[in-house]
Amino acid sequence: MSAGSLSRRRVLAVEDEYFIAEELEEALRNAGATVLGPVASVDGALALLRTEAAPEAAILDVNLCGEMVYPVADLLTARGVPFVFATGYDQAALPERYAAVRRLEKPFEPPRSFGNSGACSRAHPRRRRAAQGRARAAATGLFPSFPSS
């Protein structure tokens, strides 16, 4: 993906480790994204999603100081927003409902990761809203590589 594909795109960053959050925010901004956050908690992310315009994509750390990010992932799924998990957990450790969600395996270097056009995927590809989210993301050029339904 070219850096321009994130230009003016709203990307939610949810990460509880300060230095990772700082690098992630910098990399997203350098790629031209408008960063929502970063936020370090489920409550913070949910509050941001209630008060800000919807993001066009999101990067979610799975474990936020012992609290799992799944309520945020569920809300993004319901809204048709594509996201990836940034985590050290392997795929088998995630709930089955997230089997199709791509992972940025920690540790990762954000600039290289954003160069991967397949970096973002949908959690529930069978759902109609998820299909709409993939179509919208593909149409905008944001995270253009999605698995088919």
RODO-2510 file (C-alpha; in nm, 4 decimals, decimal comma):
residues 149
     n   res          X          Y          Z
     1     m     0,0000     0,0000     0,0000
     2     s     0,1332     0,3421    -0,0761
     3     a     0,1646     0,5956     0,2020
     4     g    -0,0940     0,8049     0,0191
     5     s    -0,3604     0,5406     0,0734
     6     l    -0,3847     0,6514     0,4370
     7     s    -0,3949     1,0186     0,3463
     8     r    -0,6736     1,1856     0,5440
     9     r    -0,8124     0,8486     0,6551
    10     r    -0,9358     0,8264     1,0140
    11     v    -0,7593     0,5401     1,1921
    12     l    -0,8332     0,4424     1,5513
    13     a    -0,5252     0,3351     1,7483
    14     v    -0,5834     0,1378     2,0693
    15     e    -0,2597     0,0504     2,2517
    16     d    -0,1703     0,0548     2,6224
    17     e     0,2099     0,0484     2,5971
    18     y     0,3251     0,4094     2,5799
    19     f     0,6239     0,3697     2,3490
    20     i     0,4380     0,1416     2,1075
    21     a     0,1424     0,3819     2,1052
    22     e     0,3737     0,6740     2,0363
    23     e     0,5483     0,4928     1,7472
    24     l     0,2154     0,3762     1,6066
    25     e     0,0709     0,7270     1,6148
    26     e     0,3817     0,8716     1,4504
    27     a     0,3835     0,6074     1,1768
    28     l     0,0130     0,6597     1,1024
    29     r     0,0551     1,0382     1,0892
    30     n     0,3621     1,0025     0,8652
    31     a     0,1486     0,7867     0,6343
    32     g    -0,1032     1,0719     0,6165
    33     a    -0,3689     0,9300     0,8501
    34     t    -0,5757     1,1257     1,0962
    35     v    -0,5209     0,9324     1,4190
    36     l    -0,8028     0,8825     1,6665
    37     g    -0,6221     0,8250     1,9935
    38     p    -0,4128     0,6479     2,0727
    39     v    -0,6232     0,5302     2,3631
    40     a    -0,5042     0,2838     2,6266
    41     s    -0,8281     0,1313     2,7552
    42     v    -1,1501    -0,0299     2,6397
    43     d    -1,3538     0,2435     2,8109
    44     g    -1,1441     0,5131     2,6450
    45     a    -1,1843     0,3564     2,3012
    46     l    -1,5602     0,3107     2,3431
    47     a    -1,5970     0,6709     2,4634
    48     l    -1,3987     0,7960     2,1653
    49     l    -1,6158     0,5901     1,9281
    50     r    -1,9282     0,7456     2,0832
    51     t    -1,8035     1,1038     2,0498
    52     e    -1,5892     1,1152     1,7339
    53     a    -1,6768     1,0604     1,3711
    54     a    -1,6410     0,6922     1,2824
    55     p    -1,2936     0,5690     1,1938
    56     e    -1,2293     0,4127     0,8545
    57     a    -0,9961     0,1509     1,0056
    58     a    -0,8481     0,0555     1,3406
    59     i    -0,5456    -0,1092     1,4962
    60     l    -0,6282    -0,2783     1,8270
    61     d    -0,3944    -0,4171     2,0904
    62     v    -0,5740    -0,7256     2,2266
    63     n    -0,4698    -0,7009     2,5929
    64     l    -0,5039    -0,3556     2,7474
    65     c    -0,3578    -0,3760     3,0999
    66     g    -0,5333    -0,7080     3,1541
    67     e    -0,8610    -0,6095     2,9855
    68     m    -0,9396    -0,7642     2,6487
    69     v    -1,0251    -0,5269     2,3621
    70     y    -1,3119    -0,7429     2,2326
    71     p    -1,5965    -0,4967     2,3152
    72     v    -1,4227    -0,2429     2,0881
    73     a    -1,3730    -0,5050     1,8163
    74     d    -1,7407    -0,6032     1,8433
    75     l    -1,8544    -0,2406     1,8025
    76     l    -1,6248    -0,1893     1,5038
    77     t    -1,7586    -0,5097     1,3483
    78     a    -2,1178    -0,3948     1,3994
    79     r    -2,0307    -0,0655     1,2283
    80     g    -1,8504    -0,2347     0,9400
    81     v    -1,5114    -0,0807     1,0234
    82     p    -1,2096    -0,2922     0,9194
    83     f    -0,9468    -0,3548     1,1865
    84     v    -0,6401    -0,5579     1,2736
    85     f    -0,5190    -0,6890     1,6058
    86     a    -0,1690    -0,5829     1,7108
    87     t    -0,0742    -0,8586     1,9514
    88     g     0,1739    -1,1133     2,0695
    89     y    -0,1057    -1,3708     2,0993
    90     d    -0,1220    -1,6291     1,8273
    91     q    -0,4418    -1,6846     1,6298
    92     a    -0,5450    -1,9901     1,8376
    93     a    -0,5607    -1,7743     2,1530
    94     l    -0,8243    -1,5431     2,0050
    95     p    -1,1979    -1,6161     2,0248
    96     e    -1,3406    -1,8035     1,7253
    97     r    -1,5457    -1,5011     1,6173
    98     y    -1,2164    -1,3298     1,5296
    99     a    -1,0706    -1,6160     1,3281
   100     a    -1,0679    -1,4079     1,0082
   101     v    -0,9111    -1,0981     1,1656
   102     r    -0,5527    -1,0389     1,0621
   103     r    -0,2859    -0,9822     1,3239
   104     l     0,0147    -0,7549     1,3287
   105     e     0,2354    -0,9774     1,5397
   106     k     0,4267    -0,7934     1,8105
   107     p     0,6901    -0,6821     1,8019
   108     f     0,6285    -0,5080     1,4711
   109     e     0,7691    -0,1999     1,3061
   110     p     0,4739     0,0213     1,2093
   111     p     0,6157     0,1776     0,8904
   112     r     0,6877    -0,1618     0,7318
   113     s     0,3539    -0,2993     0,8480
   114     f     0,1640    -0,0171     0,6786
   115     g     0,3395    -0,1021     0,3551
   116     n     0,1631    -0,4409     0,3564
   117     s    -0,1550    -0,4060     0,1538
   118     g    -0,3059    -0,7093     0,3256
   119     a    -0,2578    -0,5699     0,6750
   120     c    -0,6236    -0,5172     0,7556
   121     s    -0,9036    -0,7703     0,7507
   122     r    -1,2579    -0,8109     0,8760
   123     a    -1,3673    -1,0130     1,1739
   124     h    -1,6983    -1,1451     1,0377
   125     p    -1,6734    -1,1756     0,6590
   126     r    -2,0119    -1,3503     0,6370
   127     r    -2,2006    -1,0545     0,7746
   128     r    -2,3588    -0,8115     0,5339
   129     r    -2,2173    -0,5106     0,7198
   130     a    -1,8701    -0,6578     0,7037
   131     a    -1,9055    -0,6977     0,3288
   132     q    -2,0138    -0,3354     0,3064
   133     g    -1,7124    -0,2341     0,5164
   134     r    -1,4775    -0,4254     0,2860
   135     a    -1,6366    -0,2681    -0,0189
   136     r    -1,6126     0,0797     0,1331
   137     a    -1,2503     0,0262     0,2344
   138     a    -1,1574    -0,1142    -0,1054
   139     a    -1,3352     0,1721    -0,2801
   140     t    -1,1430     0,4289    -0,0763
   141     g    -0,8112     0,2495    -0,1219
   142     l    -0,7717     0,2072     0,2541
   143     f    -0,6379    -0,1361     0,3407
   144     p    -0,7421    -0,2675    -0,0026
   145     s    -0,6754    -0,6376     0,0426
   146     f    -0,9629    -0,8202     0,2130
   147     p    -1,0622    -1,1860     0,2075
   148     s    -1,3718    -1,2602     0,0041
   149     s    -1,6980    -1,3443     0,1797
***
